[in-house]
Amino acid sequence: MVNTVTRAWRALPLAATVATLVPAAGAGSLGAGIAEGNRVRSVSLTGGLPLVENLPCPVGCTAALVLQTRIAYWWMPYDAVPGRQLWDFGVVPALRMRATLSGGSALVFAAGVGGHYLTRESIGNERRFGSHLQFGEFLEVGVAEALHGADVLLRLEHLSNGATAVPNNGVTFFGLEVRVPLGAR
């Protein structure tokens, strides 16, 4: 059983890569982001694949369950030590909501919890993750169609191994993401 789970987690980078690129073929979304936290910076590419659309929501609101995939490059710009960079591949189911306000503008909110695979178990000398496999959760809030039809979002994200390994030095990022919806809204 353990070997099966380990193999499944090791397939996460390929799954994240494929799923991030698939939305380009049709519905969903593509995004790009920058973030920083705990002396670590990241740039990312995010894909969103709709799983369940038109979830129950109050009047003036739309909600959907999406599979958010993410490929991120992390680096430590402040320390001149070996191993200052890594790649993060994540697959996170998320609830995405959009609320239309008076005047026609709309707010966007998203939250999710899922799995990540890091290409290294540490970054620099300070951030030791204890495992390649990490859990991640995020919150996003922003304005829909704020930049030439793209959503602009503030993002708070935390990754750690969930106390499944020692050490457990997670990372909490605060960032900005621009997301372009593909297909009809």
Stockholm file with secondary structure:
# STOCKHOLM 1.0

chainA/1-185         MVNTVTRAWRALPLAATVATLVPAAGAGSLGAGIAEGNRVRSVSLTGGLPLVENLPCPVGCTAALVLQTRIAYWWMPYDAVPGRQLWDFGVVPALRMRATLSGGSALVFAAGVGGHYLTRESIGNERRFGSHLQFGEFLEVGVAEALHGADVLLRLEHLSNGATAVPNNGVTFFGLEVRVPLGAR
#=GR chainA/1-185 SS CHHHHHHHHHTHHHHHHHHHHGGGGSSEEEEEEEEEETTEEEEEEEEEEEEECSCCCCTTEEEEEEEEEEEEEEECTTCCCSCCEEEEEEEEEEEEEEEECTTSCEEEEEEEEEEEEESSSEETTTEECSSSEEEEEEEEEEEEEEETTEEEEEEEEEEECTTSSSCCCCEEEEEEEEEEEESCC
#=GC SS_cons         CHHHHHHHHHTHHHHHHHHHHGGGGSSEEEEEEEEEETTEEEEEEEEEEEEECSCCCCTTEEEEEEEEEEEEEEECTTCCCSCCEEEEEEEEEEEEEEEECTTSCEEEEEEEEEEEEESSSEETTTEECSSSEEEEEEEEEEEEEEETTEEEEEEEEEEECTTSSSCCCCEEEEEEEEEEEESCC
//
